[in-house]
């Protein structure tokens, strides 16, 4: 093979690789419009969730009741991404994946009493694995980016651009909505922005 043929072969390989990589990246679509809760199932007598200044914010009630805000749409394989900023109080929040069985924690674990951001919480197993390197990556008083890729019953999590956790769940349903949690029992607040989903 001549030098020119080698260069052409290498170029074609890189081009094919780039096309394949691009095809695997889903188109990310906003699921929060920055103005109201369109596209979300707000709980009855909603006193927890509000859209303000382009952010989706949750604030605990005086009775410290909890709430989950679910998407109207259901998803199978997807990439979910949001920025989040933890507010006052003991922040215990998270992202539910297709049901209440699988949750990616944001903030302090009520059972472990320490930060478990980006780790999976499953009611029967509690925290089967712990995300790596979160202490160095997490900005407790700033905006953070959480990315979750769910394919089948395996999900991968990135925090501020770094992969920190991968887990395969035995009881994860094949399809369902995505939920944002405001945990009961705490005085807390949290805000989300740039909330997006891409279907794989």
TAHUFEN-V142873 format. One record per residue. RES is the residue in three letters. PSI is psi in whole degrees, -180 to 180 (none if undefined). D_FIRST is the distance of its C-alpha to the first C-alpha in Angstrom with 2 decimals. Layout:
res={RES:RES}
psi={PSI:PSI}
d_first={D_FIRST:D_FIRST}
This chain:
res={UNK:UNK:UNK:UNK:UNK:UNK:UNK:UNK:UNK:UNK:UNK:UNK:UNK:UNK:UNK:UNK:UNK:UNK:UNK:UNK:UNK:UNK:UNK:UNK:UNK:UNK:UNK:UNK:UNK:UNK:UNK:UNK:UNK:UNK:UNK:UNK:UNK:UNK:UNK:UNK:UNK:UNK:UNK:UNK:UNK:UNK:UNK:UNK:UNK:UNK:UNK:UNK:UNK:UNK:UNK:UNK:UNK:UNK:UNK:UNK:UNK:UNK:UNK:UNK:UNK:UNK:UNK:UNK:UNK:UNK:UNK:UNK:UNK:UNK:UNK:UNK:UNK:UNK:UNK:UNK:UNK:UNK:UNK:UNK:UNK:UNK:UNK:UNK:UNK:UNK:UNK:UNK:UNK:UNK:UNK:UNK:UNK:UNK:UNK:UNK:UNK:UNK:UNK:UNK:UNK:UNK:UNK:UNK:UNK:UNK:UNK:UNK:UNK:UNK:UNK:UNK:UNK:UNK:UNK:UNK:UNK:UNK:UNK:UNK:UNK:UNK:UNK:UNK:UNK:UNK:UNK:UNK:UNK:UNK:UNK:UNK:UNK:UNK:UNK:UNK:UNK:UNK:UNK:UNK:UNK:UNK:UNK:UNK:UNK:UNK:UNK:UNK:UNK:UNK:UNK:UNK:UNK:UNK:UNK:UNK:UNK:UNK:UNK:UNK:UNK:UNK:UNK:UNK:UNK:UNK:UNK:UNK:UNK:UNK:UNK:UNK:UNK:UNK:UNK:UNK:UNK:UNK:UNK:UNK:UNK:UNK:UNK:UNK:UNK:UNK:UNK:UNK:UNK:UNK:UNK:UNK:UNK:UNK:UNK:UNK}
psi={128:165:-39:-39:-37:-44:-43:-43:-43:-41:-44:-39:-47:-37:-45:-39:-42:-40:-43:-44:-42:-39:-25:-11:115:156:121:129:136:132:6:121:-2:-4:-37:-171:26:132:-1:150:95:139:157:143:47:117:5:-42:131:146:124:132:39:5:151:110:145:137:130:151:166:-29:-1:34:152:175:150:130:114:148:150:-42:154:152:147:-103:132:165:125:135:138:151:145:150:121:134:-142:169:-165:100:120:99:-170:179:122:138:99:-17:-179:1:-40:121:140:117:144:118:-152:129:128:-31:-38:-16:35:164:128:30:135:0:151:138:127:125:-44:-25:-8:-112:94:-29:164:134:146:140:14:-38:-38:-27:-33:135:98:-28:8:-175:138:153:124:127:132:127:120:116:117:-129:20:132:147:141:136:140:120:43:-1:129:126:-12:143:136:145:122:137:-27:17:126:160:-24:156:175:172:136:148:135:140:108:140:159:-6:152:117:166:153:148:147:150:166:50:118:155:139:129:130:none}
d_first={0.00:3.77:6.65:8.19:6.10:6.52:10.01:10.69:9.93:12.12:14.64:15.04:15.61:18.16:19.78:20.25:21.62:23.98:25.20:25.93:27.70:29.71:30.74:32.17:34.40:37.69:39.71:42.57:45.98:49.24:51.81:54.47:55.57:57.31:60.69:61.94:61.10:59.79:57.30:58.95:61.79:64.37:66.93:70.48:72.63:69.56:70.65:67.46:64.58:64.62:62.31:63.07:61.32:58.06:58.12:58.98:61.51:63.41:66.70:68.75:72.20:75.42:75.63:72.09:70.99:67.31:65.24:61.85:60.43:58.22:55.86:57.11:53.70:52.19:48.58:46.22:42.86:43.01:42.41:45.68:45.98:49.08:50.46:53.61:56.33:58.92:62.47:65.75:67.09:65.24:62.13:61.14:58.85:55.62:53.41:54.06:51.15:52.30:55.61:57.85:56.21:53.13:53.62:51.63:54.24:55.02:57.56:60.10:60.30:63.89:63.70:61.82:63.39:60.22:57.30:54.73:52.77:49.50:50.56:51.24:54.87:55.80:59.55:59.47:57.07:57.83:54.76:52.39:49.86:50.09:47.66:46.14:46.61:48.99:51.57:49.23:47.83:50.98:53.10:56.60:58.13:55.23:52.91:50.21:47.38:47.11:44.20:44.29:41.66:43.15:41.00:43.03:45.29:42.99:43.40:41.72:43.56:42.59:45.24:44.65:40.91:40.53:40.09:43.22:43.79:42.45:44.78:45.07:48.54:50.19:52.67:50.83:51.54:48.78:50.15:52.81:53.75:52.91:55.91:56.97:59.65:62.78:64.08:67.84:70.13:68.76:69.65:66.30:64.26:60.59:58.71:55.41:53.50:50.23:50.47:47.46:45.91:42.58:42.28:39.15}
